[in-house]
Amino acid sequence: MQNYFELFQLPRQFAIDTAALDAAYREVQGRVHPDKFVNATDAEKRVAMQWATRANEAYQTLKNPQRRAQYLCELHGVDLQTESNTAMPMAFLMQQMEWREELAEARASRDAGLLDQLDGQLRTARKGQLKDIEAQLDVGDYHAAAQGVRALMFLEKFGEDVRHAFDALDA
């Protein structure tokens, strides 16, 4: 079975041309969309639905940098072990603790400025993490990239917490 990059005829790499991805997705969907199989047999309809579902899953995976990096690691036989491997470098964990304390303070004082500051730091950290992951994937260091993806997952989770804190201020 084709991998997601092959499905959309894209190079198997982290850096992706999103316009090419969008165009390839539309082209694949145009060929397999269930509406094109209204008069087909049940078996043909089922196959079309499976392909449409696979195209959607592939598109969502490749469009999202974290999921794309994770997929590339998995394609190269590296399981991220997201459930069992939560070990992180001490400096990363200390930064997480500091941010969590600042978030608690911002929530308690309803300080939008502090939330903005945290959000900016988080965006910078996320960009840096994605850049590191891309470099690791480019040189084929999938184990280091997997560690980077796990760290990115922590950052994404913290980002959700910051967004919830912003929402609470608006409420």
VOGU-3710 file (C-alpha; in Angstrom, 3 decimals, decimal comma):
1> mqnyfelfql> 0,000/0,000/0,000  1,227/3,509/-0,821  2,455/5,738/1,934  0,892/9,171/2,255  3,685/10,922/0,356  3,352/8,499/-2,563  -0,427/8,890/-2,562  0,006/12,618/-3,256  3,199/12,205/-5,323  5,241/14,326/-2,920
11> prqfaidtaa> 8,859/13,806/-1,811  9,175/11,901/1,443  10,570/14,744/3,546  9,496/17,045/6,345  9,527/20,270/4,324  6,393/20,163/2,233  4,914/22,383/-0,444  1,468/22,985/1,044  0,070/24,285/-2,262  1,185/21,061/-3,972
21> ldaayrevqg> -0,312/19,035/-1,112  -3,630/20,890/-1,412  -3,718/20,430/-5,195  -2,834/16,722/-4,970  -5,489/16,189/-2,310  -8,162/17,849/-4,449  -7,083/15,756/-7,429  -7,251/12,468/-5,486  -10,571/13,421/-3,896  -11,908/14,319/-7,326
31> rvhpdkfvna> -11,188/10,782/-8,504  -12,511/8,884/-5,483  -15,238/11,071/-4,015  -18,302/8,923/-3,237  -20,537/11,266/-5,269  -18,796/9,999/-8,413  -19,885/6,450/-7,586  -23,631/6,963/-7,108  -24,474/4,456/-9,874  -21,643/2,046/-9,050
41> tdaekrvamq> -21,880/-1,375/-7,452  -21,797/-1,662/-3,668  -18,248/-3,032/-3,866  -17,100/-0,079/-5,992  -18,786/2,359/-3,609  -17,051/0,716/-0,653  -13,640/0,928/-2,339  -14,240/4,582/-3,263  -15,209/5,364/0,332  -12,074/3,624/1,618
51> watraneayq> -9,890/5,655/-0,759  -11,652/8,906/0,151  -11,158/8,136/3,849  -7,496/7,272/3,278  -6,969/10,493/1,293  -8,533/12,531/4,117  -6,358/10,827/6,722  -3,234/11,296/4,603  -4,012/14,951/3,974  -4,645/15,704/7,659
61> tlknpqrraq> -1,416/13,936/8,613  0,809/15,661/6,065  -0,752/19,083/6,598  0,044/19,080/10,346  3,803/19,473/11,061  3,717/17,418/14,272  1,753/14,587/12,708  3,923/14,713/9,550  7,113/14,402/11,626  5,617/11,551/13,631
71> ylcelhgvdl> 4,556/9,800/10,411  8,055/10,161/8,937  9,563/8,622/12,072  7,098/5,742/11,891  7,814/5,210/8,174  11,436/4,690/9,171  10,583/2,178/11,883  10,786/4,501/14,900  7,859/4,240/17,299  7,400/7,471/19,238
81> qtesntampm> 6,266/5,554/22,327  4,102/8,524/23,289  2,384/6,576/26,051  5,435/4,931/27,603  8,355/7,291/26,920  7,844/10,650/28,591  11,499/11,220/29,500  12,614/14,739/28,616  15,815/16,703/29,141  15,945/18,451/32,504
91> aflmqqmewr> 16,149/21,950/30,958  12,985/21,266/28,969  11,146/20,044/32,066  12,301/23,063/34,083  11,016/25,396/31,339  7,673/23,575/31,385  7,423/23,994/35,160  8,270/27,702/34,913  5,648/28,224/32,214  3,043/26,310/34,228
101> eelaearasr> 3,692/28,550/37,224  3,369/31,660/35,039  0,154/30,316/33,558  -1,284/29,718/37,020  -0,290/33,252/38,007  -1,827/34,721/34,830  -5,056/32,824/35,438  -5,250/33,861/39,085  -4,620/37,537/38,299  -6,517/37,446/34,986
111> daglldqldg> -3,436/38,995/33,369  -3,880/39,067/29,575  -0,429/40,633/29,144  1,260/37,707/30,858  -0,782/35,275/28,753  0,334/37,128/25,607  3,927/36,878/26,774  3,582/33,143/27,444  1,921/32,642/24,075  4,823/34,413/22,345
121> qlrtarkgql> 7,406/32,322/24,178  5,490/29,197/23,275  5,309/30,121/19,569  9,057/30,767/19,550  9,763/27,449/21,278  7,466/25,605/18,872  9,183/27,138/15,815  12,580/26,196/17,214  11,429/22,668/17,978  10,022/22,234/14,453
131> kdieaqldvg> 13,285/23,530/12,966  15,282/21,038/15,066  12,960/18,198/14,075  13,297/19,088/10,400  17,103/19,114/10,669  17,074/15,733/12,425  14,770/14,229/9,819  16,869/15,662/6,981  19,955/13,827/8,235  18,031/10,632/8,997
141> dyhaaaqgvr> 18,260/10,828/12,803  14,738/9,510/13,367  15,302/8,658/17,043  16,298/12,244/17,848  13,392/13,502/15,730  11,044/11,228/17,706  12,313/12,794/20,952  11,701/16,199/19,378  8,163/15,247/18,388  7,442/14,126/21,951
151> almflekfge> 8,688/17,516/23,183  6,531/19,231/20,569  3,529/17,329/21,908  4,211/18,826/25,359  4,384/22,288/23,784  1,121/21,716/21,899  -0,603/20,611/25,099  0,655/23,679/26,923  -0,543/25,823/24,007  -4,037/24,405/24,477
161> dvrhafdald> -3,880/25,354/28,155  -2,873/28,913/27,249  -5,744/29,151/24,720  -8,177/27,932/27,388  -6,866/30,609/29,750  -7,471/33,254/27,063  -10,986/31,884/26,536  -11,646/32,088/30,273  -10,669/35,772/30,236  -13,117/36,429/27,410
171> a> -15,942/34,644/29,201
//
